[in-house]
Amino acid sequence: MKIAPRYGASTLPAVLLLSAILPATAAFAARKSKPAPAAAPPQAPILLRVDMTDAPRHLIHAHEHIPVAAGPLVLEYPEWIPGNHRPTGPIDNVAGLFIKANGQPLPWRRDEVDMYGVHVDVPQGVTTLDVDFDYLVTPGGTGASENYSTSKNLAVLEWNSVVMYPAGIPVRNIPITPSITLPAGWGFGTALAPAGQDIKTSNGSTHPAGGDSPQTASFATVGVNMLVDSPLIAGRYFKEIPLAPGVTPKHYLDLAADAQEDLDLKPATLTAINNLVHQAGTVYASRHYYTYHFLLSLSDEIRGEGLEHHQSSDNGIEEHGFSDPQLAMLNADLLSHEYTHSWNGKYRRPAGLATPDYKTPMRGDLLWVYEGMTQYWGGVLAARSGLWTPQQYRDALAFTAANMDNRPGRTWRNVEDTAIAASILRGGSPWWSSWRLSQDYYPEGDLIWLDADTTIRQLTHGQKSLNDFVAIFLGLNGNTGPITVPYTLDDIVTALNKVVPYDWRGFLTSRVESHEAHAPLNGIEHGGYKLVYTDQPSDFEKAAYGHRGGVDCIASLGMRIGKNGAIADVLMNSLAYKAGLGPGVKIVAVNNLAYSDDRMKQALRAAKTSQDPLQLIVTNTDEFQVVHLDYHGGERYPHLERDSTQPDLLDDIIKPLN
C-alpha cells in the first residue's frame, strides 16, 4: 500500500448496523462467540451478483447464492484486508442483511465477540442459502472504507466489501463466480478473466464506455482470495490503454476520470509508464501474474490512495494528478510502488502476513521489508522510468531523510515496533506524530534499503548491487502465476549473502531495532551526497506544501504548520515546544501582522538579520497568547549536496537498466 500524497487525516462517523432484524433463537445464544466450526470446501462455487447501478448515489447491492450443508454455519465478512495490514474490513457499512433458504427467511445472529461473523442454523434438506445485503459507500468508517469509493461518474470496487463466505475454510479453497451490473454507459476494467476464459491465458476484462442501458459482465470462477485480490474500476469516462506491447504477459492502463478530457494523459507520462513495465521486469528478473492492469482513477470526487494486488493495483490521484506538474511530481512513485508490490508483498510475502483467510490476524514485524523496500524501489523505478527526473528523485529523498532525522520518537520506539504496531498506527492524527511515530517502516525502510544497496556496491567494488538481490529474492522460480511464497528474515539474509557474504543479519537488525536520535543516512552519504539545509525550498518541498498548505518549520522552529496557521506537530524539546506551543494551537498573527504562510516565511527570513525575537499571537480554544521565539536561523529546507570525496553511487542507482 502506498500512502498517497493527499495529506491529512480525519475522524469520520461510523454507520450503525442494525443486526436484530429477526428474533434470535436459543441455539444462537448457546453458540455465540465460539470458534467457527470446521467446514468442507464447497463443491459448487458461490454465485456473487453485484449491482452497482446505484453507485452514483453511493449504494451497492450484493446477492450471494452460497452452497451449504445442514447444521450450524458461520458466515464471515472480510476483516483483515491484505495491503492494509490491519482489521479494516468496512463491516460498519453493511446494511440490509437478509438470509433465505428456499425462499424463506432465516434468523441470524451476529457473534458477540467477532463482529465480522454471522451465525445461522441451516435447516435439514437445505443445500444453498441466498444472502442479500447493501454496501453503503460513505466518506469513511472504522477502517478502509475510504478505499471503496463512488461518485456520479466513476467507481472503484474492492470486492471484499461485497462478499461473505463460510468460515473455517482457507479462502483460496472457496470457489466463487462473480458478475457485476454497472450504470448505463459506464465502461470498466479488471484483471478478472471474462466468463468462459482460462484465467491463465486471459488478459483480463474490459468494456468501453457507452450504451443506453445497464450492462452486466460475468467473470470466470476463481477462489475468494483471487476475487478480493482483483479490484474493478468503472466509469462514465473510461479508457483502456495497452502498455509495453513487446512484453509478455500483457499490461494495461485502465483509466476512469471525472471528465472525458482527463483521460488524455501526456505522451511523456505514457512513455514513462511503458518504461516502468520494462524496468521492473528487468530488475526483478521475473513476472508473477498472467496479466497486469494499472487501475487509475483521476478524480477530485473520490478519495485517492494506492492499494496493491497481484495482477493489478488500485491507484487513485487527483483529477489533474498527472497533468499538473506539481501534483505529477508528488504522484510520480505511486504506480511504481504499487506495481513493485506484485513481487514484494504479493508473490514474496512475510510469513506473518500470509494468512489463510481474512479472519486470522496479521503479524507485521517485517513491514520494513514489505513496505520499506517497496518504498525504496518505487522511488528508484520512478526515476529509472522517467516519472521523476534525477533531481526530483534526490529532492524527494532529501525530504524523506529530513523528516526521519527530525523524529524524537525514534528514541523510544524503533522502526520494527512501528511495523509490529502497524494495525494501530496507520491513519492516526498528525498531532504529536513526531513523538508517537506512525508508519515509519515506509520512509525509514527506504533509507535502510538504500544503505544496503550502497553497502553491496562498496563491498563488491561496484560489481554487484541490490539489483542482484531482488533478482534472486523476488525472481525466485522465474516467471510464475499469481502465487505466494512466504519469507522470513532468514530468507532475506540468505539471499543477501548470495550476493555478497556479510553480516547482513546484524546490518538489518541493528537498524530496525535502533533507538538512535538520528536517521540512518549512511546510504545517502555512501551514495555520494550529504543532507544539508538551505533557505531555499526544493521544487518537491514547494509542491508538497503548495498542495496541502502550511509551512515546514521542522528544521527551524521545530514545528509543522498546517493550513490557516493551525499547528499540526511540534518536536519534543524544540524551540516551539519550550515556548509552550503544541498541536491544535492556531497562529493568528506573526510580528503583529495577520497570519499567512507567506508572512510566516518572511518572518523566518527577517529573523536571520534581526536581534528581536520572532513574535506570534496564538489562540488555544478561546484564549489568546503572545509567544516570543528567540530564533535567528532563517528558513531551513532539506537538500542533497554532492560530496566529491565519495563516488556518485546514488546517480548510478537511478540509471535505467538496459
N, C-alpha and C positions, 0 to 999 in steps of 0.2 A: 504494500500500500504506500502511495506517495502522499505526503502532506501537501496538498495543493496550495499555491500561494494566494489563497483568499484568507487573509489573516483575520484573527479574532475568533472568539468563541461566544456562544450564547447558551443560556439555560432556557429550554423550551418546555412547554407544558406537556404532560403525558395524557394519553387518551384513556378514559376509564372503560375497561372491558366488562360488560355486564354478562357474567357467566351463568347466573342462576336462571336459565331460561325455563327449564323443566325441573320438577322435584327430584332430588337425589334419593337413591334407594339405600337401604341398609348395607347392601353389598358394596356400594361406593365407599361408605364411611369405614367399612372394615378394611378396604384395600388402599385407601389413600396414603400417600407418602411412602409406599413400598417400592422397591426397585421394579422396573418394568419386567414382566415375565419374558423369558427367552422365547423367541418366535422363529419359526422356519421361514426362510426366504419365500416370498410368494411365487407361485408357479407362473402366474399371468402378471403382466405389468399393470401398475396403477395407470389409469387414464386421467390425465390432467387437462382440463379445458380452462383457459384463462381468457376472460372477456375484458378487453381494455377500451371498449368503445366509450366508456365514461371517464377515461383518463384525463380529458381536458377539465373535468370538474373534480379531479383528484380522488377517483374511486376506481378500484379494480375488483372484478368479480372472479372468484375461483370456484371450480367444481371438480371434485375428485371422485372417481369410481375405484374403490380400493378392495382388492381381494383379501378376504379374511377367513378365519376359522371360528367356529362357535367357542364361546368362553370369554374370559376377561381379556380386554385389549387396552393398550395404551397407545394413543396417537401422539407423536411428538411434533412440535413446531421447531424448526432450527434455532438453536440458541447461540452456540459458539461458532461465529461466522469466520471461515477462512479469510485471511488477509486483514481482518480487523483484530485478530488475536485476543478477543475478549467476548463475553456473552452479550452481544448486541442485537440478536435477533429481535425484530421490532414487534414483539407479541402485543405490545400496548396498542398497536394499530390494527389489530384483528377484531372484526365485529361481525355480527350476524351469523354466528356459527350454528349450523343445523346439521344433524346426522340422522340419516334414514336407512332403514333396511326394508327392502321390498316395498318401498313407498311409505312405510310407516315410521313416524318419528321415534328416535331412541333417546332416552335421557342420557346425559353425560355429566361428569363432574371433574372440575379441574383438581389436579393434585394440590394439596395444601402446602407442600414444600417446593415441588417442581412446578413453577408457574407455566412451563412450556409443555407440560404433559396433561393429556385429557384422558380420563378413564371412561370406558364404555363396556357394557356387557353385550356381547354378540349372541343373539338367540340361536337355539339349535336350528339347523337347516339353512341358516343364512350363510352365503358364501361371498357376498360383496356388500360394502357399505357405500352410500352416496353421501359425500361431505361437501357442504357449501359454506363459504364464508366470503366476506369482503375484506379487502385490504385498503385502509384509509391512508392516502398519501398526504400526510400532514407535514408542516415545516420541520418537524423534529420529533423526538420521542426519547425513550430510555436509552437508545443506543445508536445503531447505524441507519435508522430510518431516513436520515438525510441523504443516503445513497440511492434511495428508490424514489425517483422524482418524476413528476409530470408537469406539463403546462398545457396551454391550449394548442400548442403546435408540436410538441415533442414529448417523448417519454423514454426513460431508461428503466428496464426491468431487471432486477436481480431476483432470480426465481425462488430463492429461499424465503421471500416474503409471501409467496402464494402456494406453499406446499406443506402438507402434513404427511407423516409416514408412520408405519408401525414401529414401535420402539423395540430395542433389543436385537436389531439386525444391522450389520455394517451397511452403511448407505450405498456402498458400491455394489452390494448384492441385491438391492431393491430395484427392479426394472420399472421404468416409467415412460409413458408415451405422451408427450406434451403437444398441445396445439394452442394457438392464440388467435383471437379476433381483434382487429385493430379498427380505429375510426376510418371512415371513408376517406380515401385519398392519401392515406399515410403509407410510406414505404418503411422497410425495416432491414436490418442486417444482424446476423448472429453466426457464431461458429457451429451451431447445431446443424446437423445434416437434415435435409428435407426427408419426409416420409418416403420410404422405398429405396433410399440410397444407402450404400455401405458407408458407415461413419469413417472408415479408414481411407476411403478414396474420395469422399465428398469434399467440396471446397466451402462448405457451409451453406447458409440460406440467405437469400436476399430477395427483395421485391422493390421495384421502383415506386416512387410516389405517383399518385394519380388515381383516377377512378371515382365513381359516384356512389359506391355502396361499400359497407364494411367488408373487409377481406379476412378470410380465415386461412391460416397456414398451419399445416401439420408437420411434425418433425419425427425423425427416426427414434426408436426406442433406445434409451440409454439408462445407465444407473443414475440414481438420485444424485450421487456425487458429481457426475458429469453435467447433469442438468443445472445444479447450483453453481457449477463452475463455468457456465456458458450464458452470460447475460445477453440481453437483446436491446438494441437501440432502435427507435422508431420515430417517425415524424412526418409532418406535412411537407417539410422541406428536407429531403433526404437524398443522398447521393453516395454511391459506392465507387471507389477508385481502386483499380488493380495496382499493386505495387511490385517492384522488382521482378519484371516478367521473366527474367532468366533464372530465377531461384525456385527450387522445389523444396518443400511444398509451397502452395500458393498463399500469397499475402494480400490483404485488402484493407483499405481505409474506409470505414463506414461513417459518414457524416450526417448528423441531424442538427439543425440550427433554428434560430429564431426567425430568420428571414432567408429568402432564396439566395440573395447576393452573398450571404455569409458562407455559402458552400464553395465559393470560388477562391481557394487558397492560392497564395502567391506561388509562382513557379519555383522560386528558391526554397520555399518551405517544403513543397512536394519533393523536390530533388533531395533535400536533406533527409526526409522521411524514407525515401527509397535507399539512400546511403545507409541509414540506420539498419535496415534489414540486412544489407550486405556486411556491414561492420560487425554486427552482433553475431551473425553466423560464423564469420571468420574467427573472431576471438574466442568464442565458446566452442568452436570445432564440432558443432552438432546442432540438431534441431529436434525438439521433443514434442512435436504436435503434427497432426495431419493437415491442418490449415491454420492460419493465424489471421484474426481480424482485430485491427485497432478500431475500437468503437469510440468515436469522438463527438461529444456534444458541445456545440458552440452557443452558449446561452447565458443571458443575464436573468432568466426566469427560473432556472432550476439550480440547485446547489452543485458546485463543482468539486470534484475530488478525483483521486485515482484509485482504482481497485483492480488488483491483478487477478488473472485467471490463466489457465494453462494454455488455451488455444485462442485467447482474446484478452482484451483489457478494456475496462470501463474508464474512459478519460473524459473529464468534464472541465472545461475552461470557459472564460467569458465569451460573449458573443463576438468580440473583436480580439480574442485571446491570442490569435496568430497574426492578425492584420495590424494591430497596434504595436509599434516597435518595443515600447517598454513592457507591455504585457507579454509579448513574444519572448522577451529575454527572461522574464520570470517563469514562463511556462516551458522553457526550452528543454528541460530534462525530465518532463513528466512522461512522455511517451517512452523514452529510453529506459527510465526507471521501471515502469510497469512491464515493458517488454522483457527486460532482464529477469523479472520475476518468473517468467515462463521456465527459465533454467534454475534460478536461485530462489526457491520458495515453493515452486510447484513440482518441478522434476526432482531436484535435490531439496529436501525439506528437513529442518531439525526434527529429531525423533519426538521431541515433546510437543510438536505442532502437528505431527502426522497421526491424527486421531481417527478412529474408525467411523465416527458419526459426529453429529453436531451437539451431542449432549455431553460427551466426555470433555472435561476441562483441558485447556491447552496449557503447556508449560513453555514460557517464552525466554528461557535463560540464554538461548543462542540467537536472539533477535539482532544482536550486534553483527551477526553474520547474515541472517535472512534479510534484514532491512539495511544494516550498516554497509555491508559490502555491495548491496544493490544500489545504495545511495552513491557509493564511490563509482561504480561502473555506469550508473545513469548519467553522472556528470561527464565522465571520460567519453562515453559514446555520444553524448550530445555535442561535444567538441569534435570528435573524430568524424561525425557525420555532417557537421556544418550547421547544426541547430544553434550552437554557440560559436562565436569566434574564440580564438585562443585568449584574447584579452577578457572577454566576458567570462570565460571559464575561470581565469585567475581572479577576477573580481568577485565572482560568486564564492570561490574557495576562501578568499580573504574575509568575506562577510561571515562565512561559517566559522572560520578559525577564531575571529574576534569574538563572536558570540560565545563559543565554547570556552574561550580563555577568560571570559568575564562571567563565570558562573560560580559564585561562592558555595552553592550547594554541593559541588563536587567534593568538598572536603568532608562531607558526612555520608553522601550517597554516591556509590561508584556506578559506572556505566552498566555493569552486569545487573545491579539492582534495578535500574530503570527498565531493563529488559524483563527481569522476573516480575516486576510490578506493572508491566505494560497494561494489564487489564484494568488498572485503577488510575493510570496516568494519562491515557490518551484523551484528548479533548478537554483537558482541565482549563481552569481560568488562567489568564496570563498574570494575574496578581501574584506577586512573590514567586514567579516561576523560576527565577534565577537561584532561589534558595530551595524551593521544593524540588526543582528539576521536573522534566517531563519526558518526552520520548528522545532522550539524549543519545540512545543507541543508533538513531539515524545519523545525525551530524558528526558525533564523535566516532561512530563506526567508519564514516567517510575518512576521517583523519587517520584512524588506525590502519585502514587498508591501504591508504596512500603510503604510510610509513612502511608497511610490509612490502609494497611494490618497490619503493626506492631501496629498501634493505636488500631485496633479492638482486636488484641491478648492481648494487655495490659489491655484494658478495661474489657475484659471477662476472664482475668487470664488464657489465653491460651485455653479457651473452644471453641472459635469461631475465624474465620479469614475471609479474603477476599474470600476464597473458598465458604463460606456460602453466601456471597453477590452475586457472579456470578451464583451460583446455583439458586438463586431467580430471579436475573435480566436477565441473559442470558438463564436460563432454564424455563422462563415463558411459561406456557401452555404445558410443556413437549415436547415430540417429535412432530415435525410438518414437513410439506414440506417446500420448499423454499419461504416462505412468509416474509414480512417485517412488523415489529411492531415498529413504531417511538417512540422516547423518548425525554423527556426534562430534564432539571436539576431537576425539581420537582420529576420526576420518579426516578432519581438516589438517591436523598436524602431520598425518601420514602423507597426504597429498603434497603439502608444502615441502616435506623432506625429500620427496621425489624430485622436486625442482632443484633444491639445494639443501644439503644437510645443515641443520642449525637447531638451536634450542627454541623451536617455534612455540612449544607449549609455554615456556617461560615468557617468550616475547609477547604472546597474546594475553595470557592471564595477568601479567604484570600491568598491562594497560587497561584491561576491562575491570580489574579489581583495584585500580589505583585510587587514592584519595588525594593526589597531588592538587595543589591550588590552581595550577595552570594546565591548559590543554596539551595533548601530545602533538607538538608541532614539528617533530623530527622529520616527518615526511616532506613537509614544505621546505625545511632547511636543507635536508639531503637532496631535495629536488632542485636546489639552486636558487632559492628565494628566501626572503625574510618577511615576517609580518611587521608592518610599520603603520604609523598613523600620521595623516597629514590633515590640513584644514580644508581639503577639497574632497567632496564625496565622489566615489566612483559612479559610473553610469548605472551599475547594478544597485548601489545604495539609493541613488536618485529614483530608480524605478520602484524599488521596494517601498520606500516611504512616500513616494509620489502616489503610489497606488492605494496605500492604506491610510495615508495621512500620519501626522505626528513628526517627532524629531528624535533622532538617535543621539542621546546624551550618555549612553552607557560608558563610553571610554573617557568621558569628561566629568560630568557631574555624578555619574553613577545611577542614572535613571533613564527609563524609556518613556517618552511622552506619546500618548495616543492622540486620537482625533480631538480637536477642540480643547486642547490643553489638559485632558484627563491623564493623570499619571497611571501607566499600565504596570510598571515594575520598578523596583528600587533595589539596588545591590546592597547587601548587608555590609555595614561599616563603611559605606561610601560617604562622600560629602553630602549627598542628598539624604541619606539615612541619618547621619549625625545631626542634620538640620531638622529632623522630625518629619520628613516627608514620607509618604507611603502610597501604595496603590489606592486609587479611588479619590485621592485628593485632586482637586482641579485648580490649575493655574489660570487666574483670570486677568493678571497683569504682569508685565515684565518691565522693570525700570520705569514704572509709572505710566506705561502705555498699555492699552488693552491687548490681551494676548493674541498672538497669531504665530504660526510656525516660523514665518519669516522673521518676525521680531525676536523670537527666541534665538534663532541662529545669529541674528545681528548682535544681540546682547552677548553671546558667547565670543563673537569676533572682537567686540569692543572691550571685553574683559581682559584681553591679552595685553592691551596697552594702557589699561586704566588701573589705578590703585584702589578704586572704590569696589566694594563687593557687589555682586550681581543681586538685584533685589526682585523678589517675586511676591505677589499678593495671591494667596491661595484660599480656597474655601473647602471646608470639610463639613458636609451637610449644610448647616445654615450659619456656620461660624467662619469669619474671615480672619486671616492672619498674615502678617508681613514676615517674610523669611529672607535672611541675608546669607548668601553663599560666597565665601571668600575664595573665589576661583579666578585664575588668570591664565589658563592654558589654551584658550581659544577652542575652536571646533576640532574634533579628533575623529577621523574616519579611517577605516582599515583599508590597506592596500598590500599587495605583494610586491616587494622590491627585489630586483635581481641582485644576487650575491655572486660576483665574478670569481670568488675563490672556490666555488663549487661547480661541478658540471651541471648543465642545464637539463636535468632529468625530467623535470616537470613538463617541459615543452616536448620532449621525446615521447612521454606517456600519451599525449593527446594527438600525436600524429596519426593520420589514418593508416590502417593496415592495408597492404596490397591484396 
